[in-house]
Amino acid sequence: MLSLNQEYRPKFNALLIAIASGSPSVNAPEQIYNKPLATIEKDLQAYMRGERFNGVAIPAKFAIERTQLAAEPAPPFDVKLALADLVNKPGKQSDAEERFKELTRENPDRPEPWAGLAYIASERGDMESAEQNFAKAYSLGARSERLLWDYSGLAEHNHPHQAIQAFRELLTLAPERIDVRMELAAVQLSSNHAVDTVVTLAPLKEY
């Protein structure tokens, strides 16, 4: 939007220069466009709901890659995993669930099938099974932002220690997420970790 919208485009280069010069990316738009960030966000939401968008031609030359890359077959397990993900749609979740279960038996050390089972259980409303499968995927190394958030949210009531650990890892991946910081602080406070709560909330100027 900033680079293509008629209202924002004229000052887009100035915004890039400001950020490159060290101005924080949160403050720079407000300074350049003389608008509160909340107003810019509302414009963004309206832009995303629009039906017509501007385009721009970018002069670019692409290097010709002459390296011959040998084709290799994908590992059978990864093929089955991809098919399970494709099948995992409304109305076909039973099929997808069986595929994920088979994959957990074939290779119990891969986190992806356990995560797939967790999301299916969650959509079905079986939160206990969802949490157990999230925990299994997490223990096997799954660390996507989505999984960390969903797992933490389920674990914070019955297993707050695990939730705190997962929230901390998520905050390391996405330190700008205020919602994660607030959720982590809430779990720490309810677990009687007052000092940790203060440390978690310290970066926030307003909360």
VEXROMI-428585 format. One line per field, with one value per atom (N, C-alpha, C): x, y, z; atom name. Coordinates in Angstrom, 2 decimals, always signed. Each point is the difference from the previous one (the first is absolute). Last residue first. Layout:
<atoms>
X	X  ...
Y	Y  ...
Z	Z  ...
a	CA  ...
</atoms>
This chain:
<atoms>
X	+0.42  -0.66  -1.13  +4.43  -1.38  -0.59  +4.52  -0.18  -1.40  +3.14  -1.21  -0.10  +3.51  +0.18  -1.23  -0.10  +0.87  +0.16  -2.39  -0.75  +0.88  +1.84  -0.68  -0.67  +1.98  +1.03  -0.64  -2.81  +0.49  +1.03  -1.54  -1.07  +0.45  +2.80  +0.03  -1.06  -0.01  +1.19  +0.09  -3.48  -0.19  +1.18  -2.17  +1.34  -0.03  -3.76  +0.71  +1.46  -3.61  +0.87  +0.87  -2.93  -0.88  +0.80  +2.38  -0.64  -0.89  +2.05  +1.00  -0.63  -2.69  +0.29  +1.02  -1.01  -1.18  +0.24  +3.32  -0.06  -1.18  +0.38  +1.07  -0.04  -2.92  -0.42  +1.05  +1.02  -1.07  -0.47  +3.22  +0.58  -1.07  -1.37  +0.77  +0.56  -2.23  -0.94  +0.71  +2.46  -0.46  -0.96  +3.99  -1.38  -0.41  +4.47  -0.89  -1.46  +3.71  +0.04  -0.93  +0.63  -0.78  -0.06  +2.64  -0.18  -0.69  +0.54  +1.34  -0.09  -3.90  +0.39  +1.41  -1.64  -0.72  +0.39  +1.71  +0.63  -0.68  -1.86  +1.31  +0.70  -4.10  -0.21  +1.34  +0.12  -0.35  -0.23  +0.87  +1.17  -0.29  -3.56  +0.99  +1.21  -3.24  -0.49  +0.99  +0.82  +0.24  -0.45  -0.93  +1.46  +0.35  -4.58  +0.53  +1.51  -4.07  +1.46  +0.68  -4.77  +0.35  +1.49  -1.69  -0.86  +0.44  +2.24  +0.17  -0.87  +0.37  +0.72  -0.04  -1.95  -0.67  +0.64  +1.88  -1.36  -0.74  +4.32  +0.05  -1.39  +0.40  +0.35  +0.01  -0.68  -1.15  +0.27  +3.51  -1.12  -1.17  +3.76  +0.36  -1.15  -0.45  -0.10  +0.32  +0.42  -1.40  -0.11  +4.28  -0.69  -1.44  +3.62  -0.61  -0.73  +2.77  +0.17  -0.58  +0.90  -0.85  +0.05  +2.26  +0.71  -0.85  -1.08  +0.79  +0.63  -2.92  +1.14  +0.92  -4.03  +0.94  +1.24  -3.56  +0.66  +1.05  -2.65  +0.87  +0.76  -3.23  +1.14  +0.99  -4.08  +0.86  +1.26  -3.24  +0.70  +0.88  -2.65  +0.95  +0.80  -3.53  +1.15  +1.05  -4.00  +0.74  +1.23  -3.06  +0.82  +0.84  -2.99  +0.97  +0.93  -3.67  +1.15  +1.05  -4.05  +0.66  +1.31  -3.08  -0.37  +0.60  +0.59  -1.08  -0.49  +3.69  -1.18  -1.21  +4.11  -0.44  -1.26  +2.18  -0.67  -0.56  +2.60  -1.26  -0.79  +4.30  -0.93  -1.34  +3.46  -0.39  -1.03  +2.04  -1.01  -0.51  +3.55  -1.21  -1.13  +4.24  -0.62  -1.30  +2.55  -0.59  -0.67  +2.44  -1.27  -0.69  +4.31  -1.10  -1.30  +4.52  -1.03  -1.23  +3.50  -0.27  -1.15  +1.61  +0.88  -0.18  -2.22  -0.52  +0.85  -1.04  +1.16  -0.46  -2.94  +1.12  +1.27  -4.09  +0.49  +1.22  -2.17  +0.60  +0.52  -2.35  +1.33  +0.67  -4.43  +0.89  +1.42  -3.31  +0.26  +0.96  -1.54  +0.96  +0.35  -3.30  +1.30  +1.06  -4.46  +0.57  +1.38  -2.37  +0.40  +0.63  -1.91  +1.27  +0.52  -4.25  +1.02  +1.37  -3.61  +0.18  +1.07  -1.42  +0.95  +0.22  -2.80  +0.95  +1.01  -3.50  -0.67  +0.91  +2.25  -1.32  -0.69  +5.20  -0.98  -1.33  +4.94  -0.53  -0.87  +2.59  -1.28  -0.69  +4.37  -0.94  -1.40  +3.56  -0.33  -1.02  +1.68  -0.85  -0.41  +3.08  -1.34  -0.97  +4.52  -0.60  -1.41  +2.51  -0.34  -0.68  +1.71  -1.20  -0.45  +4.02  -1.10  -1.30  +3.94  -0.39  -1.14  +1.87  -0.69  -0.49  +2.67  -1.38  -0.77  +3.98  -0.10  -1.46  +1.37  -0.21  -0.07  +2.88  -1.34  -0.10  +3.18  +0.03  -1.41  +3.08  -1.27  +0.12  +3.97  -0.52  -1.29  +2.21  -0.31  -0.64  +3.32  -0.94  -0.21  +1.50  +0.34  -1.10  +0.06  +0.36  +0.37  -2.88  +0.64  +0.25  -0.64  -0.35  +0.79  -1.72  +1.14  -0.47  -2.97  +0.23  +1.16  -1.83  +0.55  +0.34  -3.47  +0.91  +0.45  -3.44  +1.04  +1.01  -5.31  +1.32  +1.03  -5.41  +1.01  +1.36  -5.06  +1.14  +0.98  -5.63  +1.20  +1.11  -5.04  +0.95  +1.17  -5.22  +1.32  +0.89  -5.52  +0.90  +1.30  -3.58  -0.15  +0.91  +0.16  -0.30  -0.07  +1.23  -1.36  -0.39  +4.21  -0.04  -1.39  +0.66  +0.74  -0.09  -1.76  -0.86  +0.66  +2.53  -1.13  -0.94  +3.57  +0.47  -1.14  -0.80  +0.14  +0.45  -0.13  -1.36  +0.01  +4.10  -0.47  -1.42  +1.86  +0.65  -0.46  -1.39  -0.68  +0.57  +2.03  -1.33  -0.77  +4.21  +0.14  -1.36  +0.20  +0.20  +0.07  +1.61  -1.24  +0.30  +3.03  -0.69  -1.37  +3.67  -1.34  -0.84  +4.57  +0.03  -1.39  +0.61  +0.74  -0.10  -1.96  -0.71  +0.70  +2.04  -1.20  -0.77  +3.93  +0.27  -1.27  +0.27  -0.16  +0.10  +0.58  -1.32  -0.26  +4.17  -1.02  -1.41  +4.53  -0.74  -1.15  +4.47  -1.29  -0.76  +4.36  -0.07  -1.30  +1.47  +0.81  -0.09  -2.59  +1.41  +0.92  -4.60  +0.26  +1.46  -1.41  -0.09  +0.32  -0.27  +1.21  +0.00  -3.83  +1.12  +1.29  -3.79  -0.17  +1.17  -0.26  +0.39  -0.12  -1.54  +1.46  +0.51  -4.67  +0.51  +1.53  -3.41  +0.95  +0.63  -3.27  +0.95  +1.05  -3.67  +1.15  +0.98  -4.42  +1.21  +1.26  -4.46  +0.19  +1.35  -1.44  +0.27  +0.27  +1.22  -1.17  +0.33  +3.39  -0.87  -1.21  +3.52  +0.75  -0.91  -1.68  +0.85  +0.70  -2.65  -0.82  +0.86
Y	-0.60  -1.29  +0.03  +3.02  +0.06  -1.39  +0.51  +1.31  +0.16  -4.55  +0.69  +1.33  -3.30  +0.71  +0.81  -2.69  +1.18  +0.71  -4.25  +1.20  +1.24  -4.25  -0.19  +1.27  -0.10  -0.01  -0.13  -0.34  +1.38  +0.08  -4.26  +0.78  +1.42  -2.90  -0.30  +0.80  +0.31  +0.65  -0.22  -2.19  +1.45  +0.70  -4.82  +0.43  +1.52  -3.22  +0.63  +0.31  -1.63  -1.04  +0.52  +2.82  -1.01  -1.15  +3.37  +0.56  -1.02  -1.19  +0.15  +0.52  -0.24  -1.35  +0.08  +4.02  -0.49  -1.38  +1.93  +0.66  -0.50  -1.51  -0.55  +0.60  +1.79  -1.35  -0.65  +4.20  +0.13  -1.37  +0.20  +0.51  +0.08  -1.13  -1.09  +0.43  +3.22  -0.99  -1.16  +3.43  +0.40  -1.04  -0.30  -0.39  +0.30  +0.50  +1.15  -0.32  -3.22  +0.90  +1.19  -4.94  +1.19  +0.99  -3.99  +0.02  +1.28  -0.72  +0.11  +0.08  -0.82  +1.40  +0.24  -4.40  +0.78  +1.46  -2.85  -0.29  +0.79  +0.32  +0.64  -0.24  -2.18  +1.43  +0.73  -4.55  +0.18  +1.47  -1.13  -0.32  +0.25  +0.45  +1.07  -0.23  -3.37  +1.17  +1.15  -3.90  -0.22  +1.20  +0.16  +0.02  -0.19  -0.29  +1.35  +0.06  -3.47  -0.19  +1.35  -0.26  -1.25  -0.24  +4.09  -0.28  -1.24  +1.55  +0.96  -0.30  -2.33  -0.52  +0.92  +1.05  -1.17  -0.45  +3.64  +0.35  -1.16  -0.67  +0.77  +0.32  -2.09  -0.92  +0.74  +2.54  -0.87  -0.96  +2.87  +0.78  -0.90  -1.93  +0.46  +0.78  -1.40  -1.12  +0.45  +3.20  -0.42  -1.10  +1.50  +0.98  -0.44  -3.82  +1.06  +0.96  -4.15  +1.32  +1.10  -5.76  +0.93  +1.36  -4.17  +1.11  +0.94  -3.89  -0.52  +1.11  +0.85  -0.74  -0.53  +2.18  +0.96  -0.72  -2.60  +0.68  +0.98  -2.12  -0.98  +0.66  +2.55  -0.22  -0.98  +0.75  +1.18  -0.20  -3.27  -0.11  +1.22  -0.03  -1.12  -0.11  +3.16  +0.40  -1.10  -0.98  +1.03  +0.40  -2.92  -0.68  +1.01  +1.83  -0.82  -0.72  +2.56  +0.81  -0.80  -0.73  -0.89  +0.66  +1.65  +0.39  -0.88  +0.20  -0.89  +0.34  +2.24  +0.35  -0.85  -1.02  +1.33  +0.42  -4.00  -0.15  +1.32  +0.08  -0.70  -0.16  +1.80  +0.96  -0.65  -2.74  +1.00  +0.97  -3.22  -0.60  +1.00  +1.37  -0.17  -0.60  +0.31  +1.32  -0.07  -3.87  +0.28  +1.38  -1.32  -0.73  +0.26  +2.11  +0.51  -0.79  -0.87  +0.78  +0.34  -4.41  +1.20  +0.78  -4.28  +1.09  +1.25  -4.40  +0.71  +1.19  -2.92  +0.74  +0.84  -3.26  -0.23  +0.69  +0.59  -1.36  -0.27  +4.09  -0.06  -1.40  +0.68  +0.60  +0.02  -1.51  -0.95  +0.53  +2.86  -1.07  -1.03  +3.45  +0.51  -1.07  -1.06  +0.15  +0.48  -0.24  -1.35  +0.06  +4.04  -0.49  -1.38  +1.92  +0.63  -0.51  -1.43  -0.57  +0.56  +1.87  -1.38  -0.70  +4.37  -0.03  -1.40  +2.13  -1.07  -0.17  +3.34  -1.13  -1.18  +4.72  -0.32  -1.12  -0.22  +1.04  -0.36  -2.21  +0.57  +1.22  -2.48  -0.62  +0.68  +1.32  +0.36  -0.55  -1.16  +1.42  +0.44  -4.35  +0.13  +1.44  -0.89  -0.48  +0.11  +1.00  +1.03  -0.40  -3.14  +1.13  +1.11  -3.73  -0.38  +1.16  +0.59  -0.05  -0.32  -0.17  +1.38  +0.08  -4.24  +0.53  +1.42  -2.17  -0.50  +0.58  +2.79  -1.16  -0.43  +2.37  +0.39  -1.25  +0.21  -0.29  +0.44  +2.47  -1.12  -0.26  +2.74  -0.25  -1.22  +3.51  -1.36  -0.15  +4.45  -0.60  -1.36  +3.67  -1.10  -0.67  +5.21  -1.20  -1.05  +4.59  -1.07  -1.30  +4.91  -1.07  -1.18  +5.49  -1.30  -1.07  +4.98  -0.78  -1.36  +4.52  -1.21  -0.77  +5.37  -1.04  -1.20  +4.65  -0.96  -1.02  +4.53  -0.42  -0.92  +0.86  +0.07  -0.47  +2.04  -0.77  +0.21  +0.22  +0.79  -0.92  +0.52  -0.79  +0.91  +0.27  +0.53  -0.96  -1.32  +0.31  +0.53  -1.41  +0.48  +0.44  -1.64  -0.86  +0.41  +0.36  +0.63  -1.00  -0.57  -0.39  +0.56  +1.01  -1.46  -0.47  +4.56  -0.32  -1.50  +1.63  +0.39  -0.37  -0.68  -0.94  +0.31  +2.96  -1.29  -1.01  +4.19  +0.14  -1.32  +0.18  +0.00  +0.14  +0.38  -1.40  -0.09  +4.24  -0.68  -1.46  +2.50  +0.47  -0.68  -0.85  -0.62  +0.42  +1.96  -1.34  -0.70  +5.35  -1.05  -1.37  +4.26  -0.67  -0.96  +2.59  +0.89  -0.54  -1.87  +0.25  +0.91  -1.12  +0.30  +0.40  -1.37  +1.22  +0.41  -4.04  +1.12  +1.32  -4.06  +0.34  +1.19  -1.54  +0.65  +0.30  -2.49  +1.46  +0.67  -4.74  +0.32  +1.50  -1.85  -0.25  +0.27  +2.61  -1.25  -0.16  +2.69  +0.28  -1.31  +0.46  -0.38  +0.31  +0.39  +0.92  -0.27  -2.39  -0.34  +0.89  +0.92  -1.27  -0.40  +3.85  +0.21  -1.27  -0.20  +0.72  +0.20  -1.87  -0.95  +0.65  +2.76  -0.96  -0.98  +3.01  +0.70  -0.92  -1.57  +0.04  +0.70  -0.06  -1.34  -0.01  +3.58  +0.12  -1.35  +0.50  +1.11  +0.09  -3.41  -0.23  +1.17  -0.28  -0.29  -0.08  +0.91  +0.92  -0.20  -2.84  +1.36  +0.97  -5.29  +0.84  +1.45  -3.46  +0.05  +0.91  -0.97  +0.22  +0.20  -0.89  +1.18  +0.31  -3.93  +1.20  +1.25
Z	+29.22  +0.01  +1.02  -2.42  +0.44  -0.08  -0.84  +0.62  +0.54  -0.71  -0.42  +0.73  +0.80  -1.29  -0.44  +4.16  +0.05  -1.35  +1.30  -0.36  -0.10  +1.27  -1.28  -0.47  +4.29  -1.04  -1.38  +3.74  -0.15  -1.11  +1.16  -0.63  -0.26  +2.43  -1.44  -0.74  +4.66  -0.54  -1.51  +2.40  -0.09  -0.63  +0.21  -0.38  -0.20  +1.05  +1.12  -0.31  -2.95  +0.55  +1.13  -2.46  +0.59  +0.62  -2.31  +1.17  +0.71  -4.09  +1.06  +1.28  -3.82  +0.51  +1.13  -2.19  +0.72  +0.60  -2.79  +1.31  +0.82  -4.43  +0.82  +1.40  -3.15  +0.38  +0.91  -1.84  +0.98  +0.49  -3.46  +1.26  +1.10  -4.35  +0.59  +1.35  -2.54  +0.50  +0.67  -2.20  +1.33  +0.57  -3.75  +0.25  +1.44  -2.07  -0.19  +0.34  +0.01  +1.16  -0.12  -2.11  -0.39  +1.16  +0.33  -1.45  -0.46  +4.60  -0.59  -1.52  +2.41  +0.16  -0.55  +0.11  -1.00  +0.07  +3.25  -1.29  -1.11  +4.26  -0.03  -1.33  +0.83  -0.22  -0.09  +1.15  -1.42  -0.32  +4.50  -0.83  -1.47  +3.06  +0.18  -0.89  +0.16  -0.73  +0.09  +2.47  -1.41  -0.82  +4.55  -0.20  -1.47  +1.48  -0.17  -0.23  -0.41  +0.03  -0.21  +0.26  +0.67  +0.13  -2.02  +1.15  +0.78  -4.08  +1.09  +1.22  -4.49  +1.16  +1.21  -4.36  +0.56  +1.31  -2.41  +0.40  +0.63  -1.85  +1.24  +0.51  -4.23  +1.10  +1.33  -3.89  +0.26  +1.16  -1.42  +0.51  +0.38  -2.08  +1.34  +0.63  -4.48  +0.93  +1.42  -3.47  +0.17  +1.04  -1.28  +0.83  +0.27  -0.81  -0.79  +0.92  +0.95  +0.58  -0.89  +1.17  -0.75  +0.67  +1.58  -0.67  -0.80  +3.00  -1.13  -0.83  +3.70  +0.56  -1.10  -1.25  +0.60  +0.52  -1.60  -1.11  +0.52  +3.21  -0.66  -1.14  +2.21  +0.89  -0.64  -2.21  -0.09  +0.83  +0.40  -1.29  -0.26  +3.91  +0.06  -1.29  +0.23  +0.81  +0.05  -2.22  -0.72  +0.77  +2.00  -1.00  -0.78  +3.04  +0.74  -0.97  -1.63  +0.39  +0.77  -3.50  +0.96  +0.45  -3.46  +1.36  +1.07  -4.95  +0.41  +1.41  -1.92  -0.79  +0.39  +2.02  +0.42  -0.74  -1.24  +1.29  +0.49  -3.89  -0.27  +1.29  +0.33  -0.60  -0.33  +1.72  +1.00  -0.58  -2.80  +0.86  +1.04  -2.74  -0.79  +0.82  +1.97  -0.11  -0.80  +0.26  +1.31  +0.00  -3.84  +0.13  +1.34  -0.77  -0.83  +0.14  +2.15  +0.72  -0.84  +0.07  -0.80  +0.65  +1.58  +0.39  -0.86  -0.54  +1.17  +0.43  -4.50  +0.51  +1.19  -1.76  -0.92  +0.48  +2.31  +0.19  -0.87  -0.41  +1.34  +0.30  -4.03  -0.05  +1.37  -0.36  -0.66  -0.06  +1.61  +0.96  -0.58  -2.81  +0.98  +1.03  -3.17  -0.66  +0.99  +1.44  -0.17  -0.65  +0.38  +1.32  -0.09  -3.87  +0.34  +1.35  -1.35  -0.88  +0.36  +2.18  +0.47  -0.81  -1.21  +1.10  +0.55  -3.68  -0.27  +1.14  -0.02  -0.61  -0.26  +0.32  +0.56  -0.76  -0.29  -0.31  +0.63  -0.85  +1.23  -0.28  -3.30  +0.29  +1.18  -1.26  -1.06  +0.28  +2.89  +0.14  -1.04  -0.30  +1.18  +0.22  -3.41  -0.38  +1.18  +0.78  -0.85  -0.41  +2.37  +0.86  -0.79  -2.30  +0.75  +0.90  -2.28  -0.97  +0.72  +2.47  -0.27  -1.02  +0.98  +1.17  -0.25  -3.33  +0.08  +1.19  -2.32  +0.90  +0.14  -4.53  +1.39  +0.86  -4.63  +0.54  +1.45  -3.62  +0.94  +0.51  -4.20  +0.68  +0.89  -1.57  -0.16  +0.80  -2.34  +1.28  -0.23  -2.76  -0.15  +1.36  -1.46  +0.74  -0.17  -1.68  -0.93  +0.73  +0.58  +0.75  -0.93  -0.68  -0.55  +0.75  +1.80  -0.47  -0.48  -0.06  +0.77  -0.62  +0.28  -0.85  +0.87  +0.22  +0.63  -1.02  +1.08  -0.95  +0.69  +1.06  +0.63  -1.01  +0.21  -0.74  +0.64  +2.33  -0.44  -0.72  +1.88  -0.25  -0.46  +2.98  -0.96  -0.16  +1.33  +0.54  -1.12  +1.65  -1.05  +0.63  +2.63  -1.17  -1.15  +5.84  -1.28  -1.14  +4.78  -0.39  -1.37  +1.98  -0.18  -0.42  +1.07  -1.22  -0.29  +4.04  -1.12  -1.33  +3.86  +0.00  -1.17  +0.71  -0.51  -0.08  +1.94  -1.45  -0.62  +4.62  -0.53  -1.52  +2.23  +0.02  -0.53  +0.53  -1.13  -0.06  +3.66  -1.21  -1.24  +4.16  -0.04  -1.25  +1.00  -0.57  -0.10  -0.27  +1.02  -0.68  -2.78  +0.39  +1.15  -3.11  +0.93  +0.37  -2.83  -0.53  +0.90  +1.13  -1.44  -0.50  +4.57  -0.27  -1.47  +1.44  +0.62  -0.32  -1.41  -0.77  +0.57  +2.41  -1.29  -0.80  +4.28  +0.07  -1.37  +0.57  +0.56  -0.04  -1.35  -1.01  +0.52  +1.70  +0.24  -0.98  -1.27  +0.62  +0.20  -2.26  +1.41  +0.70  -4.76  +0.80  +1.49  -3.24  -0.23  +0.83  +0.08  +0.68  -0.16  -2.27  +1.45  +0.77  -4.70  +0.41  +1.51  -1.94  -0.06  +0.48  -0.40  +1.10  +0.03  -3.55  +1.23  +1.21  -4.13  +0.02  +1.26  -0.72  +0.32  +0.07  -1.00  +1.11  +0.36  -3.61  -0.17  +1.11  +0.08  -0.87  -0.08  +2.36  +0.74  -0.87  -1.76  +1.12  +0.67  -3.59  -0.48  +1.14  +0.18  +0.20  -0.36  -0.03  -1.18  +0.16  +3.39  -1.24  -1.22  +4.45  +0.10  -1.32  +0.38  +0.00  +0.00
a	N  CA  C  N  CA  C  N  CA  C  N  CA  C  N  CA  C  N  CA  C  N  CA  C  N  CA  C  N  CA  C  N  CA  C  N  CA  C  N  CA  C  N  CA  C  N  CA  C  N  CA  C  N  CA  C  N  CA  C  N  CA  C  N  CA  C  N  CA  C  N  CA  C  N  CA  C  N  CA  C  N  CA  C  N  CA  C  N  CA  C  N  CA  C  N  CA  C  N  CA  C  N  CA  C  N  CA  C  N  CA  C  N  CA  C  N  CA  C  N  CA  C  N  CA  C  N  CA  C  N  CA  C  N  CA  C  N  CA  C  N  CA  C  N  CA  C  N  CA  C  N  CA  C  N  CA  C  N  CA  C  N  CA  C  N  CA  C  N  CA  C  N  CA  C  N  CA  C  N  CA  C  N  CA  C  N  CA  C  N  CA  C  N  CA  C  N  CA  C  N  CA  C  N  CA  C  N  CA  C  N  CA  C  N  CA  C  N  CA  C  N  CA  C  N  CA  C  N  CA  C  N  CA  C  N  CA  C  N  CA  C  N  CA  C  N  CA  C  N  CA  C  N  CA  C  N  CA  C  N  CA  C  N  CA  C  N  CA  C  N  CA  C  N  CA  C  N  CA  C  N  CA  C  N  CA  C  N  CA  C  N  CA  C  N  CA  C  N  CA  C  N  CA  C  N  CA  C  N  CA  C  N  CA  C  N  CA  C  N  CA  C  N  CA  C  N  CA  C  N  CA  C  N  CA  C  N  CA  C  N  CA  C  N  CA  C  N  CA  C  N  CA  C  N  CA  C  N  CA  C  N  CA  C  N  CA  C  N  CA  C  N  CA  C  N  CA  C  N  CA  C  N  CA  C  N  CA  C  N  CA  C  N  CA  C  N  CA  C  N  CA  C  N  CA  C  N  CA  C  N  CA  C  N  CA  C  N  CA  C  N  CA  C  N  CA  C  N  CA  C  N  CA  C  N  CA  C  N  CA  C  N  CA  C  N  CA  C  N  CA  C  N  CA  C  N  CA  C  N  CA  C  N  CA  C  N  CA  C  N  CA  C  N  CA  C  N  CA  C  N  CA  C  N  CA  C  N  CA  C  N  CA  C  N  CA  C  N  CA  C  N  CA  C  N  CA  C  N  CA  C  N  CA  C  N  CA  C  N  CA  C  N  CA  C  N  CA  C  N  CA  C  N  CA  C  N  CA  C  N  CA  C  N  CA  C  N  CA  C  N  CA  C  N  CA  C  N  CA  C  N  CA  C  N  CA  C  N  CA  C  N  CA  C  N  CA  C  N  CA  C  N  CA  C  N  CA  C  N  CA  C  N  CA  C  N  CA  C  N  CA  C  N  CA  C  N  CA  C  N  CA  C  N  CA  C  N  CA  C  N  CA  C  N  CA  C  N  CA  C  N  CA  C  N  CA  C  N  CA  C  N  CA  C  N  CA  C  N  CA  C  N  CA  C  N  CA  C  N  CA  C  N  CA  C  N  CA  C  N  CA  C  N  CA  C  N  CA  C  N  CA  C  N  CA  C  N  CA  C  N  CA  C  N  CA  C  N  CA  C  N  CA  C  N  CA  C  N  CA  C  N  CA  C  N  CA  C  N  CA  C  N  CA  C
</atoms>
